[in-house]
Amino acid sequence: MKIESIDSKGSFVIKDEFTDLLKVFYKKWFSSQAKTTLNGIELTIKPKNIWQSKFDILKNGIDKGDIIFTWKGDIVISLEDKIGNNNEWIVKTKGFWDYRFEVFNNSEKLILILKPNFNWKNFKYNYEIKILEKDIPENETLELILYSCFGANIYKSKQDNMEI
């Protein structure tokens, strides 16, 4: 699987080898608000504060989770499932020469890896996706990839803004 940037606003598509699986649209250029629809459910990510350190995850307008940036640089994705249980994943940046985002479940098991590739020609970030946990249903995997990529994009935009 991979993630390809599709416009100058930062919008992206999650793809397998032959199919576009999910398109995610940003409100404006790498804004802190994104929307998509997955299986008839409108998913919205919007900021909870002006510092872009906390974001709400809304499903059909109802708050069902959060994306939180910790002081250690990790990204915590917290999401309520269909029966009201709260699930958490942690996205950590790893490597220097082999830079990537690794996603762990709350048992610290590595679930997936997002490896950014910067396309200088189009001035866009694309990601290679490696799914290590095959037992998660495809819809849940797509959601996790969506939230992880959103967090990674915010992380990268913060890093880019800090460079002198």
N, C-alpha and C positions, 0 to 999 in steps of 0.2 A: 504494500500500500504506500501511498504518498500523498502529500499535501502540496497543492500548487496555488500560488497567488494568482488571482484572476483579474485584479484591477489595481489602480494606483491608490485606492482607499485602504488597501490591506485585505480586502475580501479574499476568501480562499475556498478551494474545493478539495474534499477528501475523496480520493480515487483508489480503486483497485486497478488491476492491469487493464481492464476494458471499460469500466463504468465509472461515471461520476456518482458517488454514493451520497454526498451531502455538500450543499453549497452554503457558505456562511458569509453574510454581508455586514460590513461595518457601516455605521451611519455616515461617517465622513472619514477622511484620511487618517488611518490608524487611530480612530477615536476609541474611547473606552466603552463603546456600546456596540454589540453585535446581535444579529438575529438570524434565525433559520427555522425551518420546519422539518420535523422528523416524525414520520408516521402520523401526520395530522396534528401533531402537538407543536405549537409555536414556542420555540426556545429563545429566550432573550437573556443577554448578559449585560448588566448595566452597573455603573459605579455606585458604591455605597458611600464613598467619601471623595473629597477633592484631591487627595494625595495619590490616588490610583493604587491603594494598597488593599482595598476590600471591594468585592463585587458581588452583587446578587445574581443568582441564577433563577430565572422565572420560567415556569411552564404554564402556558396559557394564562399569563398574568399573575400567577400565584407563586410566591417565594418558596422555592424548594431546595435552595442550597446557596453556597458561597464559594468564592475563590478568594483566598487570602494570601498575601505576600508576607512572609515572616521576616523578622529582623536578621535571620541567618541567610536569607536569600532563597529559601525554599518557597514553593507554591503549594498551598493546601487546598484541595478540592473537597468540599463537604457537600453531600447530596442525600436528600431523603428519598428512599425507595417507595414503591407502591404501597407497602404495608406500614409505612411510617418509621422504619429503621433509618438511622443516620449512618452513611458509609463515608469513609475518608480515604483519599489518596494523597500522596506527597510527590510533587515533581521537584527533582533536584537537578542542578546543573552539574555535569561531570566533564572531566578532561580539559586539556588545554589545546593540544594539537588535534585531538579527536573529539571536538566539542559536541556535546549532546545533552538532551533532557531525558532523564530516566524517571519513569512513573512507577511508584511502589504502592501496594495496598497497605492497609493498617497492620498487616502481619509482616511488613517489611519485605514482601515478595515482589521482585521486579516483574511488572506487568507488560510494559511496553517502553520503547525507546523512540524519541523523535530526534533525528539528526538534521540540523539546519544546513542548507546549501544556499549560499548567496549567489543569485544570478546577476552578474555585473551588467550584462547586456540589457536586461529589463529592469534592473535595480529593484529586485524583489527577492524575498526569502521563500524558498520552498523547503519541504522537509521530507526525508525518507522516514517511513514508519516501519518499525520491527515489532510485531506483536509476539510476546513470549508466552502469554497465558491464553490458551485456545478455548478454555471452558466458559468464557464469558460470552453471553449472547451478543450477536452482531450489533443490535441497536444500542446496547450498553457500551460496547467497545467504541462505537461511533461517537456517542456522547462523551465518553472519557477522552477520546482523541480531540474532539471539539474544544472541551474545556482546557485540556493540556496545551493545545496549540494557541488558544486565546491567551493563556497565561504566559506561554513562551514568547508570543509577539509583544505583550506588554513588557516583559522582562527585557527583551532585546531593544525595544524602543527606549526604555529607561537607561540601559547601558550605552546606547548610541548617543543619548542626550548628555551623558556624563563625560564623554570623551572630549578632549580639548584639541 
